[in-house]
Amino acid sequence: MSRKLFLNTILLCTFIFFVNDLNASKQFVISPAFETPQVDDSGDADDPAIWLNKFDPSLSIVFGTDKYNGIYSYNLKGEIIGFSKAGSINNIDLRTVGKYTYIFGTEASENNLYLWIYKNSFLNRKSKKGQFSIEDKPHFSGKVNFFAYGLCTGLINNDEIITFVTQAEGPGIELWKFNNSNLELINTFNNSDASESEGCVFDDENRNFFISEENERGIIRSYSLSEDLLLENKIKIDDRDGMIVGDPEGLAILKTSSEDGYLIASSQGNSTFNIYERRAPYKFIGSFKIEGNTNIDGVSDTDGLEIINTDLNKDFPDGILVVQDGDNTFKDTIQKENFKFLSLKDLKQYLISE
């Protein structure tokens, strides 16, 4: 090896060490407060959603999909309060408008978009009794024109409910709207010839749509939703040449005000969670890992996640982060997936210090 090549190699190694050390210094660790039972041997936990009970936040309900069997309902201690045999529900999301909550799910076996509608007062009564299951049959459904996979719901113009459905093994995105007691397909888009997109989240206040592409490229993108309900202003937020390892999957928004906050994304390849600014240019802030404690194991290979940033109870005074855990390692039986519940307190303290 020549002296010049040797020196260049030393400089390159030094640079890589510096970058890795910088990334490590930006990474912090939090631990779960509660966990749910793992799904049945025939199941596969995938995606959570959280109903905020405005009558009594301590009685809020967490929903979690078993993408081969149905939807679980949990209290804030991770205890099962119900199970719906709704079928192959891959992703779930919800929005509350006035007296009602609208719960959407993608049904993968027949490629449907499902919708359930419940009065908030009814959900509150059922939560008080510690018993609620989403009905097995949806109140409304629509036929998706491709292999239904991911899903995220949003509100526009104050109370208009929209839902995005993403395509398995393809770049497709369908935009649906619910009005006049009807689910209507509004438009179909292409996520830049993505190999496969699943995780997505819609930012109601900023009208931004975030989507993660897995498999071939591993990219997180944002689009703005126009008044004509078109996806415009495509921006690449991050990819495997940046701070993503393996596949980016679940996406969630931690709101600190009506327009500001953070985008949280699971980086499956190294079982970390990346933090970006909520608004463009989506600056990378840092990342965190979820490690176990004496009672609960850590989190790896996360699919879906969800955040509620409000005081719920003494366990979650600053809000809750719910994540899917791809390997429930503390179990003596077959290791399946479950959901972990984490307090936002440590995460918010880190973000404030930054």
C-alpha positions as YAML, in Angstrom:
chain: A
units: angstrom
residues:
- id: 1
  name: MET
  ca: [0.00, 0.00, 0.00]
- id: 2
  name: SER
  ca: [1.35, 3.44, -0.92]
- id: 3
  name: ARG
  ca: [1.87, 6.07, 1.73]
- id: 4
  name: LYS
  ca: [-0.82, 8.26, 0.12]
- id: 5
  name: LEU
  ca: [-3.33, 5.41, 0.02]
- id: 6
  name: PHE
  ca: [-2.46, 4.51, 3.61]
- id: 7
  name: LEU
  ca: [-3.07, 8.08, 4.82]
- id: 8
  name: ASN
  ca: [-6.35, 8.31, 2.89]
- id: 9
  name: THR
  ca: [-7.49, 5.04, 4.46]
- id: 10
  name: ILE
  ca: [-6.64, 6.36, 7.93]
- id: 11
  name: LEU
  ca: [-8.57, 9.57, 7.24]
- id: 12
  name: LEU
  ca: [-11.59, 7.62, 5.95]
- id: 13
  name: CYS
  ca: [-11.62, 5.33, 9.00]
- id: 14
  name: THR
  ca: [-11.32, 8.35, 11.28]
- id: 15
  name: PHE
  ca: [-14.25, 10.03, 9.54]
- id: 16
  name: ILE
  ca: [-16.42, 6.90, 9.80]
- id: 17
  name: PHE
  ca: [-15.54, 6.57, 13.49]
- id: 18
  name: PHE
  ca: [-16.43, 10.22, 14.04]
- id: 19
  name: VAL
  ca: [-19.79, 9.89, 12.29]
- id: 20
  name: ASN
  ca: [-20.66, 6.69, 14.17]
- id: 21
  name: ASP
  ca: [-19.60, 8.27, 17.46]
- id: 22
  name: LEU
  ca: [-21.70, 11.36, 16.67]
- id: 23
  name: ASN
  ca: [-24.72, 9.20, 15.87]
- id: 24
  name: ALA
  ca: [-24.23, 7.18, 19.05]
- id: 25
  name: SER
  ca: [-24.01, 10.36, 21.11]
- id: 26
  name: LYS
  ca: [-27.38, 11.44, 19.73]
- id: 27
  name: GLN
  ca: [-28.99, 8.13, 20.66]
- id: 28
  name: PHE
  ca: [-30.65, 7.61, 24.02]
- id: 29
  name: VAL
  ca: [-32.54, 4.81, 25.71]
- id: 30
  name: ILE
  ca: [-36.03, 4.51, 27.20]
- id: 31
  name: SER
  ca: [-37.87, 1.52, 28.66]
- id: 32
  name: PRO
  ca: [-41.48, 0.31, 28.58]
- id: 33
  name: ALA
  ca: [-43.91, 0.92, 31.41]
- id: 34
  name: PHE
  ca: [-46.33, -1.84, 30.37]
- id: 35
  name: GLU
  ca: [-46.71, -4.49, 27.70]
- id: 36
  name: THR
  ca: [-49.61, -6.44, 26.28]
- id: 37
  name: PRO
  ca: [-49.83, -10.22, 26.18]
- id: 38
  name: GLN
  ca: [-48.22, -11.56, 23.04]
- id: 39
  name: VAL
  ca: [-50.55, -12.58, 20.23]
- id: 40
  name: ASP
  ca: [-51.61, -16.16, 19.67]
- id: 41
  name: ASP
  ca: [-49.26, -18.56, 17.88]
- id: 42
  name: SER
  ca: [-51.31, -18.12, 14.70]
- id: 43
  name: GLY
  ca: [-51.20, -14.32, 14.90]
- id: 44
  name: ASP
  ca: [-48.91, -11.41, 14.09]
- id: 45
  name: ALA
  ca: [-49.23, -8.08, 15.94]
- id: 46
  name: ASP
  ca: [-48.65, -5.17, 13.61]
- id: 47
  name: ASP
  ca: [-50.15, -1.72, 14.16]
- id: 48
  name: PRO
  ca: [-51.64, 0.29, 17.07]
- id: 49
  name: ALA
  ca: [-54.10, 3.17, 17.31]
- id: 50
  name: ILE
  ca: [-55.20, 5.11, 20.40]
- id: 51
  name: TRP
  ca: [-58.66, 6.43, 21.25]
- id: 52
  name: LEU
  ca: [-58.33, 9.41, 23.58]
- id: 53
  name: ASN
  ca: [-61.21, 9.38, 26.05]
- id: 54
  name: LYS
  ca: [-61.99, 13.05, 26.60]
- id: 55
  name: PHE
  ca: [-64.52, 12.19, 29.34]
- id: 56
  name: ASP
  ca: [-61.76, 10.46, 31.35]
- id: 57
  name: PRO
  ca: [-58.30, 10.19, 29.70]
- id: 58
  name: SER
  ca: [-57.33, 7.39, 32.13]
- id: 59
  name: LEU
  ca: [-59.97, 5.24, 30.40]
- id: 60
  name: SER
  ca: [-58.53, 5.70, 26.92]
- id: 61
  name: ILE
  ca: [-58.36, 2.58, 24.73]
- id: 62
  name: VAL
  ca: [-55.43, 1.24, 22.71]
- id: 63
  name: PHE
  ca: [-56.24, -0.86, 19.67]
- id: 64
  name: GLY
  ca: [-53.74, -3.28, 18.17]
- id: 65
  name: THR
  ca: [-54.05, -5.35, 15.01]
- id: 66
  name: ASP
  ca: [-53.34, -9.04, 14.67]
- id: 67
  name: LYS
  ca: [-53.00, -9.03, 10.90]
- id: 68
  name: TYR
  ca: [-54.11, -12.66, 10.57]
- id: 69
  name: ASN
  ca: [-57.04, -12.66, 12.99]
- id: 70
  name: GLY
  ca: [-58.49, -9.31, 14.05]
- id: 71
  name: ILE
  ca: [-58.16, -6.38, 16.46]
- id: 72
  name: TYR
  ca: [-57.34, -6.31, 20.17]
- id: 73
  name: SER
  ca: [-58.59, -3.67, 22.61]
- id: 74
  name: TYR
  ca: [-56.37, -2.80, 25.61]
- id: 75
  name: ASN
  ca: [-56.58, -0.56, 28.65]
- id: 76
  name: LEU
  ca: [-53.63, 1.67, 29.57]
- id: 77
  name: LYS
  ca: [-51.97, -1.13, 31.52]
- id: 78
  name: GLY
  ca: [-51.81, -3.27, 28.40]
- id: 79
  name: GLU
  ca: [-54.54, -5.61, 29.60]
- id: 80
  name: ILE
  ca: [-56.89, -7.08, 27.00]
- id: 81
  name: ILE
  ca: [-60.44, -5.73, 27.33]
- id: 82
  name: GLY
  ca: [-61.72, -7.21, 24.09]
- id: 83
  name: PHE
  ca: [-60.92, -8.91, 20.78]
- id: 84
  name: SER
  ca: [-62.64, -8.58, 17.41]
- id: 85
  name: LYS
  ca: [-62.56, -11.41, 14.88]
- id: 86
  name: ALA
  ca: [-62.61, -8.86, 12.09]
- id: 87
  name: GLY
  ca: [-60.19, -10.83, 9.91]
- id: 88
  name: SER
  ca: [-56.84, -9.93, 8.37]
- id: 89
  name: ILE
  ca: [-56.61, -6.35, 9.61]
- id: 90
  name: ASN
  ca: [-53.11, -5.12, 8.79]
- id: 91
  name: ASN
  ca: [-53.19, -1.43, 9.76]
- id: 92
  name: ILE
  ca: [-55.56, 0.64, 11.88]
- id: 93
  name: ASP
  ca: [-56.10, 4.35, 12.49]
- id: 94
  name: LEU
  ca: [-58.85, 6.59, 13.83]
- id: 95
  name: ARG
  ca: [-60.12, 10.13, 14.14]
- id: 96
  name: THR
  ca: [-62.64, 11.69, 16.51]
- id: 97
  name: VAL
  ca: [-65.09, 14.30, 15.19]
- id: 98
  name: GLY
  ca: [-67.64, 15.75, 17.57]
- id: 99
  name: LYS
  ca: [-69.55, 13.00, 19.38]
- id: 100
  name: TYR
  ca: [-68.20, 10.16, 17.21]
- id: 101
  name: THR
  ca: [-64.99, 8.23, 16.61]
- id: 102
  name: TYR
  ca: [-64.23, 6.75, 13.20]
- id: 103
  name: ILE
  ca: [-61.99, 3.65, 13.21]
- id: 104
  name: PHE
  ca: [-60.48, 2.50, 9.90]
- id: 105
  name: GLY
  ca: [-58.65, -0.71, 9.04]
- id: 106
  name: THR
  ca: [-57.17, -2.36, 5.97]
- id: 107
  name: GLU
  ca: [-58.46, -5.90, 5.45]
- id: 108
  name: ALA
  ca: [-55.86, -7.82, 3.44]
- id: 109
  name: SER
  ca: [-57.54, -11.12, 2.53]
- id: 110
  name: GLU
  ca: [-60.24, -9.51, 0.35]
- id: 111
  name: ASN
  ca: [-58.52, -6.10, -0.09]
- id: 112
  name: ASN
  ca: [-61.07, -3.93, 1.66]
- id: 113
  name: LEU
  ca: [-61.09, -0.68, 3.56]
- id: 114
  name: TYR
  ca: [-63.18, -1.11, 6.72]
- id: 115
  name: LEU
  ca: [-64.82, 1.59, 8.84]
- id: 116
  name: TRP
  ca: [-66.47, 1.39, 12.26]
- id: 117
  name: ILE
  ca: [-68.22, 4.38, 13.87]
- id: 118
  name: TYR
  ca: [-68.91, 4.64, 17.61]
- id: 119
  name: LYS
  ca: [-70.28, 7.30, 19.90]
- id: 120
  name: ASN
  ca: [-67.62, 8.51, 22.32]
- id: 121
  name: SER
  ca: [-70.10, 8.22, 25.19]
- id: 122
  name: PHE
  ca: [-70.61, 4.55, 24.30]
- id: 123
  name: LEU
  ca: [-66.84, 3.90, 24.23]
- id: 124
  name: ASN
  ca: [-66.53, 5.64, 27.59]
- id: 125
  name: ARG
  ca: [-69.20, 3.43, 29.16]
- id: 126
  name: LYS
  ca: [-67.62, 0.27, 27.78]
- id: 127
  name: SER
  ca: [-64.15, 1.34, 28.93]
- id: 128
  name: LYS
  ca: [-65.48, 1.95, 32.46]
- id: 129
  name: LYS
  ca: [-66.69, -1.64, 32.48]
- id: 130
  name: GLY
  ca: [-63.31, -2.83, 31.20]
- id: 131
  name: GLN
  ca: [-64.87, -4.55, 28.23]
- id: 132
  name: PHE
  ca: [-65.00, -3.41, 24.60]
- id: 133
  name: SER
  ca: [-64.49, -5.17, 21.28]
- id: 134
  name: ILE
  ca: [-64.81, -3.64, 17.85]
- id: 135
  name: GLU
  ca: [-67.60, -5.44, 16.03]
- id: 136
  name: ASP
  ca: [-66.53, -8.32, 13.79]
- id: 137
  name: LYS
  ca: [-68.31, -6.82, 10.77]
- id: 138
  name: PRO
  ca: [-67.55, -3.21, 9.78]
- id: 139
  name: HIS
  ca: [-70.26, -0.59, 9.53]
- id: 140
  name: PHE
  ca: [-68.95, 0.46, 6.10]
- id: 141
  name: SER
  ca: [-66.48, -1.00, 3.63]
- id: 142
  name: GLY
  ca: [-64.92, -0.17, 0.26]
- id: 143
  name: LYS
  ca: [-63.10, -2.33, -2.27]
- id: 144
  name: VAL
  ca: [-59.43, -1.38, -2.69]
- id: 145
  name: ASN
  ca: [-58.04, -1.78, -6.21]
- id: 146
  name: PHE
  ca: [-54.78, -3.41, -5.15]
- id: 147
  name: PHE
  ca: [-53.36, -5.54, -2.32]
- id: 148
  name: ALA
  ca: [-54.45, -3.44, 0.70]
- id: 149
  name: TYR
  ca: [-51.59, -2.95, 3.15]
- id: 150
  name: GLY
  ca: [-50.91, 0.24, 5.11]
- id: 151
  name: LEU
  ca: [-53.38, 2.88, 6.23]
- id: 152
  name: CYS
  ca: [-53.53, 6.31, 7.82]
- id: 153
  name: THR
  ca: [-56.44, 8.63, 8.46]
- id: 154
  name: GLY
  ca: [-56.73, 12.40, 8.62]
- id: 155
  name: LEU
  ca: [-58.99, 15.39, 9.04]
- id: 156
  name: ILE
  ca: [-59.12, 18.27, 6.60]
- id: 157
  name: ASN
  ca: [-61.20, 21.42, 6.59]
- id: 158
  name: ASN
  ca: [-62.02, 20.81, 10.27]
- id: 159
  name: ASP
  ca: [-64.25, 17.75, 9.99]
- id: 160
  name: GLU
  ca: [-63.83, 16.04, 6.59]
- id: 161
  name: ILE
  ca: [-62.45, 12.52, 7.12]
- id: 162
  name: ILE
  ca: [-59.92, 11.12, 4.66]
- id: 163
  name: THR
  ca: [-57.97, 7.87, 4.60]
- id: 164
  name: PHE
  ca: [-54.89, 6.79, 2.65]
- id: 165
  name: VAL
  ca: [-54.37, 3.12, 1.77]
- id: 166
  name: THR
  ca: [-50.97, 1.87, 0.57]
- id: 167
  name: GLN
  ca: [-50.22, -1.05, -1.76]
- id: 168
  name: ALA
  ca: [-48.31, -4.18, -0.82]
- id: 169
  name: GLU
  ca: [-45.55, -5.03, -3.31]
- id: 170
  name: GLY
  ca: [-46.16, -1.86, -5.27]
- id: 171
  name: PRO
  ca: [-46.12, 1.97, -5.33]
- id: 172
  name: GLY
  ca: [-49.86, 2.61, -5.22]
- id: 173
  name: ILE
  ca: [-51.66, 4.94, -2.82]
- id: 174
  name: GLU
  ca: [-55.44, 5.33, -2.73]
- id: 175
  name: LEU
  ca: [-57.16, 8.33, -1.13]
- id: 176
  name: TRP
  ca: [-60.63, 7.70, 0.28]
- id: 177
  name: LYS
  ca: [-63.14, 10.08, 1.80]
- id: 178
  name: PHE
  ca: [-66.07, 9.42, 4.12]
- id: 179
  name: ASN
  ca: [-69.13, 11.64, 3.78]
- id: 180
  name: ASN
  ca: [-72.88, 11.29, 3.57]
- id: 181
  name: SER
  ca: [-72.60, 7.83, 5.14]
- id: 182
  name: ASN
  ca: [-70.47, 6.62, 2.24]
- id: 183
  name: LEU
  ca: [-66.85, 5.61, 1.65]
- id: 184
  name: GLU
  ca: [-65.72, 7.11, -1.65]
- id: 185
  name: LEU
  ca: [-62.47, 6.53, -3.56]
- id: 186
  name: ILE
  ca: [-61.21, 9.99, -4.52]
- id: 187
  name: ASN
  ca: [-57.90, 9.40, -6.27]
- id: 188
  name: THR
  ca: [-55.01, 6.99, -6.84]
- id: 189
  name: PHE
  ca: [-51.35, 8.05, -6.68]
- id: 190
  name: ASN
  ca: [-47.92, 6.58, -7.31]
- id: 191
  name: ASN
  ca: [-45.24, 6.83, -4.61]
- id: 192
  name: SER
  ca: [-42.31, 7.41, -6.98]
- id: 193
  name: ASP
  ca: [-42.27, 3.82, -8.27]
- id: 194
  name: ALA
  ca: [-41.66, 2.53, -4.77]
- id: 195
  name: SER
  ca: [-41.09, -1.20, -4.45]
- id: 196
  name: GLU
  ca: [-43.47, -1.34, -1.47]
- id: 197
  name: SER
  ca: [-44.89, 1.28, 0.88]
- id: 198
  name: GLU
  ca: [-46.63, 0.46, 4.14]
- id: 199
  name: GLY
  ca: [-46.26, 2.87, 7.04]
- id: 200
  name: CYS
  ca: [-47.86, 6.27, 6.71]
- id: 201
  name: VAL
  ca: [-49.20, 9.10, 8.85]
- id: 202
  name: PHE
  ca: [-51.16, 12.24, 7.97]
- id: 203
  name: ASP
  ca: [-50.45, 15.57, 9.65]
- id: 204
  name: ASP
  ca: [-53.89, 17.19, 9.85]
- id: 205
  name: GLU
  ca: [-52.80, 20.71, 10.72]
- id: 206
  name: ASN
  ca: [-50.00, 20.98, 8.14]
- id: 207
  name: ARG
  ca: [-51.79, 18.84, 5.51]
- id: 208
  name: ASN
  ca: [-48.66, 16.72, 5.05]
- id: 209
  name: PHE
  ca: [-48.67, 13.03, 4.15]
- id: 210
  name: PHE
  ca: [-45.67, 10.97, 5.29]
- id: 211
  name: ILE
  ca: [-44.95, 7.51, 3.86]
- id: 212
  name: SER
  ca: [-42.20, 4.92, 4.33]
- id: 213
  name: GLU
  ca: [-40.92, 2.71, 1.52]
- id: 214
  name: GLU
  ca: [-39.48, -0.67, 2.49]
- id: 215
  name: ASN
  ca: [-37.64, -3.47, 0.67]
- id: 216
  name: GLU
  ca: [-35.52, -2.19, -2.24]
- id: 217
  name: ARG
  ca: [-34.66, 1.39, -1.24]
- id: 218
  name: GLY
  ca: [-35.82, 2.24, 2.26]
- id: 219
  name: ILE
  ca: [-37.01, 5.84, 1.91]
- id: 220
  name: ILE
  ca: [-39.22, 8.16, 3.97]
- id: 221
  name: ARG
  ca: [-41.01, 10.82, 1.93]
- id: 222
  name: SER
  ca: [-43.46, 13.60, 2.52]
- id: 223
  name: TYR
  ca: [-46.13, 15.03, 0.24]
- id: 224
  name: SER
  ca: [-48.39, 18.01, 0.74]
- id: 225
  name: LEU
  ca: [-52.11, 17.56, 0.15]
- id: 226
  name: SER
  ca: [-53.57, 20.30, -2.04]
- id: 227
  name: GLU
  ca: [-57.03, 21.78, -1.75]
- id: 228
  name: ASP
  ca: [-57.93, 19.64, -4.78]
- id: 229
  name: LEU
  ca: [-56.86, 16.54, -2.79]
- id: 230
  name: LEU
  ca: [-53.73, 15.92, -4.86]
- id: 231
  name: LEU
  ca: [-50.36, 14.84, -3.47]
- id: 232
  name: GLU
  ca: [-47.77, 17.47, -4.36]
- id: 233
  name: ASN
  ca: [-44.34, 18.81, -3.33]
- id: 234
  name: LYS
  ca: [-42.60, 15.47, -2.86]
- id: 235
  name: ILE
  ca: [-39.63, 15.62, -0.45]
- id: 236
  name: LYS
  ca: [-37.24, 12.82, 0.47]
- id: 237
  name: ILE
  ca: [-36.75, 13.01, 4.23]
- id: 238
  name: ASP
  ca: [-34.24, 10.18, 4.71]
- id: 239
  name: ASP
  ca: [-33.02, 6.87, 3.28]
- id: 240
  name: ARG
  ca: [-30.39, 4.16, 3.78]
- id: 241
  name: ASP
  ca: [-27.66, 6.54, 2.65]
- id: 242
  name: GLY
  ca: [-28.63, 8.66, 5.66]
- id: 243
  name: MET
  ca: [-29.88, 7.61, 9.08]
- id: 244
  name: ILE
  ca: [-32.07, 4.63, 8.16]
- id: 245
  name: VAL
  ca: [-30.87, 1.06, 8.60]
- id: 246
  name: GLY
  ca: [-32.87, -1.62, 6.79]
- id: 247
  name: ASP
  ca: [-36.54, -0.80, 6.33]
- id: 248
  name: PRO
  ca: [-38.30, 2.30, 7.67]
- id: 249
  name: GLU
  ca: [-41.73, 1.16, 8.86]
- id: 250
  name: GLY
  ca: [-44.01, 2.80, 11.42]
- id: 251
  name: LEU
  ca: [-44.49, 6.58, 11.46]
- id: 252
  name: ALA
  ca: [-46.10, 8.79, 14.10]
- id: 253
  name: ILE
  ca: [-46.28, 12.49, 14.93]
- id: 254
  name: LEU
  ca: [-45.46, 13.96, 18.33]
- id: 255
  name: LYS
  ca: [-47.21, 17.34, 18.32]
- id: 256
  name: THR
  ca: [-45.84, 20.15, 20.50]
- id: 257
  name: SER
  ca: [-48.18, 22.81, 19.08]
- id: 258
  name: SER
  ca: [-50.74, 23.02, 16.30]
- id: 259
  name: GLU
  ca: [-48.00, 23.01, 13.65]
- id: 260
  name: ASP
  ca: [-44.71, 22.12, 15.36]
- id: 261
  name: GLY
  ca: [-43.35, 18.89, 16.75]
- id: 262
  name: TYR
  ca: [-41.58, 15.78, 15.55]
- id: 263
  name: LEU
  ca: [-41.95, 12.88, 13.14]
- id: 264
  name: ILE
  ca: [-40.96, 9.55, 14.74]
- id: 265
  name: ALA
  ca: [-39.99, 6.66, 12.46]
- id: 266
  name: SER
  ca: [-39.01, 3.07, 13.23]
- id: 267
  name: SER
  ca: [-35.72, 1.98, 11.64]
- id: 268
  name: GLN
  ca: [-36.12, -1.79, 11.58]
- id: 269
  name: GLY
  ca: [-32.60, -2.78, 10.60]
- id: 270
  name: ASN
  ca: [-31.07, -1.60, 13.88]
- id: 271
  name: SER
  ca: [-34.27, -1.52, 16.00]
- id: 272
  name: THR
  ca: [-34.07, 2.21, 16.66]
- id: 273
  name: PHE
  ca: [-36.50, 5.11, 16.30]
- id: 274
  name: ASN
  ca: [-35.45, 8.19, 14.35]
- id: 275
  name: ILE
  ca: [-36.65, 11.67, 15.24]
- id: 276
  name: TYR
  ca: [-37.14, 14.39, 12.60]
- id: 277
  name: GLU
  ca: [-38.60, 17.87, 12.79]
- id: 278
  name: ARG
  ca: [-42.28, 17.83, 11.93]
- id: 279
  name: ARG
  ca: [-41.99, 20.50, 9.25]
- id: 280
  name: ALA
  ca: [-39.73, 20.84, 6.20]
- id: 281
  name: PRO
  ca: [-36.81, 20.49, 5.75]
- id: 282
  name: TYR
  ca: [-37.40, 17.68, 8.34]
- id: 283
  name: LYS
  ca: [-34.05, 17.97, 10.09]
- id: 284
  name: PHE
  ca: [-32.81, 14.78, 11.75]
- id: 285
  name: ILE
  ca: [-32.72, 15.33, 15.53]
- id: 286
  name: GLY
  ca: [-31.46, 12.00, 16.87]
- id: 287
  name: SER
  ca: [-32.60, 8.47, 17.61]
- id: 288
  name: PHE
  ca: [-33.51, 6.28, 20.55]
- id: 289
  name: LYS
  ca: [-33.71, 2.60, 21.46]
- id: 290
  name: ILE
  ca: [-36.24, 0.87, 23.67]
- id: 291
  name: GLU
  ca: [-34.39, -1.42, 26.07]
- id: 292
  name: GLY
  ca: [-35.85, -3.78, 28.61]
- id: 293
  name: ASN
  ca: [-35.95, -3.58, 32.39]
- id: 294
  name: THR
  ca: [-36.37, -6.22, 35.09]
- id: 295
  name: ASN
  ca: [-40.00, -6.83, 34.17]
- id: 296
  name: ILE
  ca: [-40.34, -6.13, 30.44]
- id: 297
  name: ASP
  ca: [-38.07, -6.92, 27.50]
- id: 298
  name: GLY
  ca: [-36.86, -4.40, 24.97]
- id: 299
  name: VAL
  ca: [-38.23, -3.68, 21.51]
- id: 300
  name: SER
  ca: [-36.94, -4.88, 18.16]
- id: 301
  name: ASP
  ca: [-38.04, -4.95, 14.52]
- id: 302
  name: THR
  ca: [-40.96, -2.55, 15.04]
- id: 303
  name: ASP
  ca: [-43.78, -2.28, 12.51]
- id: 304
  name: GLY
  ca: [-46.38, 0.21, 13.74]
- id: 305
  name: LEU
  ca: [-46.36, 2.92, 16.42]
- id: 306
  name: GLU
  ca: [-48.66, 5.64, 17.73]
- id: 307
  name: ILE
  ca: [-48.41, 8.66, 20.03]
- id: 308
  name: ILE
  ca: [-50.83, 10.66, 22.17]
- id: 309
  name: ASN
  ca: [-49.23, 13.78, 23.65]
- id: 310
  name: THR
  ca: [-51.51, 14.59, 26.58]
- id: 311
  name: ASP
  ca: [-51.83, 13.77, 30.28]
- id: 312
  name: LEU
  ca: [-53.58, 10.39, 30.57]
- id: 313
  name: ASN
  ca: [-52.92, 9.23, 34.13]
- id: 314
  name: LYS
  ca: [-50.14, 8.91, 36.73]
- id: 315
  name: ASP
  ca: [-48.30, 6.39, 34.53]
- id: 316
  name: PHE
  ca: [-48.46, 8.60, 31.45]
- id: 317
  name: PRO
  ca: [-48.56, 12.22, 32.69]
- id: 318
  name: ASP
  ca: [-46.86, 13.48, 29.52]
- id: 319
  name: GLY
  ca: [-48.58, 11.16, 27.08]
- id: 320
  name: ILE
  ca: [-47.99, 7.68, 25.70]
- id: 321
  name: LEU
  ca: [-45.98, 6.01, 22.95]
- id: 322
  name: VAL
  ca: [-47.27, 2.60, 21.83]
- id: 323
  name: VAL
  ca: [-45.01, 0.44, 19.64]
- id: 324
  name: GLN
  ca: [-45.23, -3.03, 18.16]
- id: 325
  name: ASP
  ca: [-42.45, -5.34, 19.34]
- id: 326
  name: GLY
  ca: [-41.44, -7.91, 16.73]
- id: 327
  name: ASP
  ca: [-39.94, -10.35, 19.25]
- id: 328
  name: ASN
  ca: [-41.29, -10.71, 22.79]
- id: 329
  name: THR
  ca: [-38.07, -12.22, 24.16]
- id: 330
  name: PHE
  ca: [-39.02, -12.68, 27.85]
- id: 331
  name: LYS
  ca: [-41.55, -15.41, 27.10]
- id: 332
  name: ASP
  ca: [-40.73, -19.07, 27.77]
- id: 333
  name: THR
  ca: [-43.12, -20.21, 25.04]
- id: 334
  name: ILE
  ca: [-42.81, -19.42, 21.34]
- id: 335
  name: GLN
  ca: [-41.69, -15.83, 20.96]
- id: 336
  name: LYS
  ca: [-44.40, -13.82, 19.21]
- id: 337
  name: GLU
  ca: [-45.18, -10.14, 18.78]
- id: 338
  name: ASN
  ca: [-46.86, -7.81, 21.25]
- id: 339
  name: PHE
  ca: [-47.19, -4.09, 22.00]
- id: 340
  name: LYS
  ca: [-45.16, -2.02, 24.44]
- id: 341
  name: PHE
  ca: [-46.51, 1.09, 26.23]
- id: 342
  name: LEU
  ca: [-43.98, 3.84, 27.05]
- id: 343
  name: SER
  ca: [-44.27, 7.14, 28.86]
- id: 344
  name: LEU
  ca: [-43.40, 10.16, 26.72]
- id: 345
  name: LYS
  ca: [-41.74, 11.82, 29.71]
- id: 346
  name: ASP
  ca: [-38.17, 10.75, 28.98]
- id: 347
  name: LEU
  ca: [-38.50, 11.33, 25.26]
- id: 348
  name: LYS
  ca: [-39.89, 14.83, 25.72]
- id: 349
  name: GLN
  ca: [-37.15, 15.69, 28.22]
- id: 350
  name: TYR
  ca: [-34.53, 14.65, 25.68]
- id: 351
  name: LEU
  ca: [-36.16, 16.73, 22.96]
- id: 352
  name: ILE
  ca: [-36.31, 19.77, 25.25]
- id: 353
  name: SER
  ca: [-32.60, 19.39, 26.04]
- id: 354
  name: GLU
  ca: [-31.80, 19.30, 22.34]
...
